[in-house]
Amino acid sequence: MNDRVQALLGDPALGELIARLDRRLAKNPQASGTITIKNPTPPTIEAVTSLLGKPPRPGGPLRVNLRELDDVVRHSGVADGLTSAITILLGRPPRHVAIEQQRETDAWLALPGEIAWETTDQLSLVSFAEMICRDGTLRRAARGDLDEGRRLLGRLVDCCSQLPLDAPTPLPVFATRVLGDSHGLDAQRPLCGLVIRAIGQTIVEPLEAPPTSQREWWNRVNVIADELSSTVLVLNLRCVGDGLIDRTLNAHAEIGEPCRLTFRQLRLHPPRFEPATVLPNVGGDVFVCENPSVLAAAADRLGRRSSPLICIEGQPSHAAAGLLAALHRDGISLAYHGDFDRVGLQIVEQMRTRFQATPWRMSANDYAEYADESTPAFTGPVPETTWDDELKATIEQHMRVVFEEQVIDGLMRDCAGDDRLLPSGSDVNETNHHS
């Protein structure tokens, strides 16, 4: 039967007629009316003439009466009508592309309505789901497969409904918990891109400088995409336990050498602290700085004589935050120093709020001592400085930046635990391994 239909209607010269029939019969399976081909080619005219058994009117457009064509199909015995013949020829029922496209579009738009949304707190996520169905993002991620799109949307909602997490959690652990697949949120998976976009648009507060990598976006919701990239730099921090990190920190402290710890190490081998071991001198602090150059200077000038010093290297990483939180929980006081710039001042406030750290040489007098025309200009508005009522006004008066490197001698004096200014680059520790 297929061969007979192909012989009757399969002439390539009838291609435009068959395409028009496909769309027409999709709207109305009853063959009626006329199809007009405005500029028929000679082969098309010849093929239609052969099919209908009569020549068309000479000149002008070619008009094909569908009832006549239906009669030809029936009388030939190849099918019981024109709709059946087109179905056999094309291997599917007639379809109207525009109608089918609209039906598909409507099906994608309806996907958010299939989700059992739990609370009104998810209104922003509902809007996000509607947007990615409307703009084609979900459809592209699912490669046009509606069932796959439905699955992706459901998993997207499952993930985002739990974000942000209360405690830092490795990405594979989070993926296993929510999806049952430790690789379900790997960077190359479509779901990862959808969740990252949702984090930026529905979960976290907008930043003046948005994250530039997936890892940074995950960090903002307490998901650790790379446990080895999140690190903290430590000098002379002694522990009382016997775990890997306890032994590592104690060994480094013995020779006054900096030690870099990863989030993974701190998660799997959490150190144990006691105030009397960490701070033998009653009333002391574990110093915390923003820039590695400060810690490097303490290692070079003081070695193992330096007070415990932690460098967070800008905004506290999850590794740094975990270490500082552990020290704070164990009753160990922290003192923080950073740059006198907009971000640096914001970090001071964050350190005070999260870890009750005392600002260290971050007063108006400390700033005014070094702020002059030789330092870079302070850009943007000056943040509130709740720890010193005069600091904000003093900065607004000078509008200069003061970096940690400019006040490093004073910081070293504090780390040494005495009042004398240590010469830059000097080695005051006879037992330092550099001697």
N, C-alpha and C positions, 0 to 999 in steps of 0.2 A: 504493500500500500504506500509506503514512503517513497519508493521509486516512482510510482505512478503519479503521486502528488508532485514530486520533484520534476518529472517530465512535463507536467501541465503548467506549474507555476514557478519553477526554479530557474527560469532564464534570467541571467544577470541583468538583462535589459529591463526586466520588470521590478528591479530593486526598489525604485522610488514608489511604485504602486503598492508593493507589498508592505513597505514601511508605513505608508499612509493608511493602508488597511489595518495594520497592527494597532495603530492609535485609535482609528475610528471604531473598530469592533470591540476594543477595550471599554469604550463608553457605551456602545449599544450593540450587543451581539446579533441583533436582527439586521441583516444586510439590507440597507435601504439608502436612498439618496444617490449622490454622484460624487466621485472624486475627480478633481480637475488638476491636470499637470500642465502648468502654464507654458513651459518651453520644452516640449518633448524632443528627444533626440530621434533621429531616423531609426535606430535599432529598437527604441521603445515603441515607436509607432508601429513598426513591423511586428513586434512581439504581441502587442495588444490586438492588432488586426488578426493575427493567427489565432489568438486565444478566443476572441469573440466571434470570429468567422465573418467579420464585416469590417470594411475600412472606416476609419473615423472621418469626420468632415475635414476636407482639405483646409490647411491654413489654421492659424489661431491655436488656442489651447486644446489639449486632449482630454475629453470627458469620458469617464468610464461609469456606466450605470451599474450599481452594485446588485440590483435585482437580476439584471442580465448575466452578470458574472456568477452570481449564486446559482442561476439555472444551468450555466455551463458546467459548474462543478458537480451539481447533482446528476445531470444527464451523463457525465463522463463516468460516473460510478466510483470515483476515487475517494469521495467523502459524502456525508449526508448534508453538506452545506458549506458555505464559504468559511464560517468560523471554525468548523472542524478541520477544513483543509489547511487553514493558516496555522492551526495548532499543530497539525502533523508536520507541516513544512518547517516551522521554527522550533519544534520540539518543546513547546510550552504554549499556554493560552495567550491570546492577544493581550497586550498590555500598553497602557498609555504612560509614557515615561514621566510626564509632568505629574500625573495623578499618583503614580507609584512613588515618586520622589516626595510628594506632599505627605503621603501615608507614612513613609519612612521617617520624615521629619517629625510628624505628629507623634510617632511611636517613641522617638528619642526625647521629645519634649515632655512626654508623659512619665518618663522614668522616675523623676523625683517624687511623683505622686504615689509610687509603689513602695517608697521607703516608710517604715513605721517610725516616724520621728517621735522621740521620747519626751522632750521638754521644749518649752518656749525659748530656753537658752540657746537652742540650735537654730534660731531664725537666721542668723548670718550664714550658717552652714547650708540651710535650705536655699537661701538666695544664691550662694556659690554653686550649689548643685544645679540649680535652674540655669545659671549663667553658662556653665560649661556644657550643658546640654543644648543651650540655645546657640552658642557661638561655634559649636562643632569640636571643641576641645576633647570632650569625652569620646565622640565618634572617631576622631583621629587616633586617640590612644587605643581604642578597641579595634582599630583597622576596619571600621564599618560594620562590625559584628554586633548586632543588637544584644544578643545574649551575653557576650563578653562585656559590653558596655554596662549592662545591668549588674553583672558580677563586680566590675571595677567600682561602680558607684556605691554598691553596698559595702565593699571593703574600705573605700575612702571614708564613708561615714563611720564605720567601726573604728578606724584609726583616729580620726579627728575628734570623735566623741570622748576619747580618753586623754587628749592633749589640752594644755601642757601637763606633763607628769609631775608628781610631787617630789620625786627624787630622781637624780641622774640615773639613767638606765641605758645600757648598750643597745644599739639599734637591733642587732639580731635577737636579743632577749625580748625587746618590745614586739618585734615582728612575730616571733614565736607565740608570744602571749596572745596577741590579737588575731593573727592570721593562721597560726599553726604551721608556719613556714618561716624558718630563720632567714631565708633569702627573699622573702616576699616584698621587702622594701629596699632591695639592692638598687644601686644608682641607675642601672640600665633598665630596670623594670618600669613599665608605664605608670604603675601605681605610685611609685616614688615621686615622680614629677607632679602628679596630681596632688599628693599630700603636701609637698613642699609649697605648691601654689596656694593651697588652702591655708597653710600656716601663715603665709604672708598676708592673706586677704581677710581671714576670718578669726584668727586665734591670737596673734601677738599684736602688741601696739606698734604702730608705724615708727620707724627710726629715721632720723635725719640722713644717716648713711646706711641704707639697707645692706644686709649681708650679701656677699658676692659669691658664696659657694653654698652647696647643699649642706655641707658639714656645719657651717655657721647657722643656717636656718634650723637644722635639727637641734643645735645647742640651745637655741632660744626657747625650745619647748622641753628641755631637759632630756633629750635623746642624744646619746653619744654615738655619732656615726663612725668615729675612729678613736678607739680607746688609747691608741699610741700617739696620736697627734695632740691630745690634751695633756699638757705637762705643767709642772711647777718646779722652780729652781730653788734649792735649799742650801743653806750654809750653817753648820754647827748646831743642828737640831738633834738632841739626844733623846733616845727612847728607852723604855724599860722592858719591852717585850723581847721575844726571841724569834720573831718571824723574819721573813726575808727583808722587808723594809726596815724593821728595827735594826737588824744587823748592818744593813747597807748604810743607813744614816749614821749609826755609831762609828762605823769604820771610816766614813768620810770626815766625821767630826774629829776623830783622833788626829788627823793630819791637817785639819782646816781646809779641806778641799770641797768645792761646790758639788752638789749632787742634783741631777735632774730626775724627777719621778714622773711616771705616766699615770693616767687615770686608771688604767688596767692594773698596774702594780698596787695602787692604793686600794682598789676595789677588792682584789684577790688576797692581798696581804696587808690589811690595815695595821698601822703602827699603834703602839700603846704609849701614852704620855703620862707623866706625873709632874706637877709643877716644880717639885724640889729637884728633879733631874733635869728638866728643861731649863729652869732658871734657878741655879744654885744661889744667886744673890737675891734675897728677899726684896720684893718691891720692883723687880725688873720687868722688862717686857720682851716678848719676841717681836723684833722689828720686822716690818713688812715694807718693801719698796716697790716702785713701779717699773724701774728700768734695770736690765741686767748689768749695766756698767757700775751701778752702785754695789751690787753683790760682788762683782769681780774685783772692785777696789778693796772691799773688805777682806776678800781672800788674799789679795796681794799684800796689803799693808798690815793686816792683823793676823791672818791665818787662823789658827785655832783659838787665839785670844779674843776673837770677835764674839760679840753677843749673837745669839741665834738670829738669823736673817733669812727671810723668805722673799723671793721676787715673783710678782704675779704677772709681769710683762704686759701691762695694759689692763684691759678689762679682765677680771679674774676668770680663768678657765675653770672647767668643772673639776680638774685636778686640784687647782689652787683653792677653789671654794671648798672642796671636800677636806683638804688638809687644814685650812683655817677653821672650818666648822668643828673639826675634831679637837683642835687645840682649845677653842672656846668652850666646848662642852666639858673639857677636862679642867676648866678653871684657870686656864693660862691666858694672861692678858696680852693684848696685841697693840702695837703702835704703828700707825701707817703714815708714810710719806710718799707724795707723788709730785708730778709736775704742777706748776701753777699755770695751767691753761684750762680751757673750758672742760675738756674731757677729764683731765686730771682732778679737777675740783669735784666733778660728778662722781668719780670713783671714790673720793674721800667720803662723800655722803653715803655711798653704797656700803663702804667698809664699816662705817659707823652703824648703819642700820642692820646689816646682816650679821656682823661679827662683834659689834660693840667695840671696835677698835678706836683707840685714842689718836687723834691727829698728832703727827710727829713733825715738829718744826713746820707747821702749816698755819702760822698765825700771821696777822697783818704786819707785825714787826719783822718776822722772818722774810716775808715777801718784799717789804720796803727796803730791806738791807741790800737786795740784789737787783731790784727792778730799776733799769735806767735805759737810756737810748740805745745802748749796745745790744739789748736783748730784742728778740722778735716781737712784732706787734701782736697784741691780744685781739683775736677776731671773734665776732659774734657777741651775744649778750653774756654778761658775767652771771653764772649760776648763783643761787643762794648759798651762803656759807654759814650754816646754822651753828657751827662750832666756834665761830669768832664773829661777833657783831660788826667789827671794824674792817674785816678782810675784804668784803665785797666793795665797799666804798674806796678802800685803798687801791684795789686793782683798777676800779673805774677811774681813779685819779691818774694813774700811770698808764694803764692799758698796754702793759708789756707782759710777755711771757717769761717765767723763770723756770728753767728745767732743772731736774735733779742733779745733773752733772755740774751745774753752776754752784751748788751748795754742798758738794760732796765732802769737803773737808769737815764741815760741821756734823754731817751724818756719821763720818768715820769717828769723830770724837765721841759721839754717843755710843757707837758700837764698841769702842775701846773701853768704855766705862770710866773714862777719866776726863779731865777738863783741858788737857793739852792738845793742841792742834797737831795732828800727825803729818809730817812732810809727805807730799805727794809721792807715791811709789816707794816709801820707806818700808822696811821690814822690822817691826818692833818685837816680833816673836822669835826668840832664839831657837825655839823648838819647831818653828814652822818648817815644813818640808821643802820650802824654797831656799832655805839658808844653806 
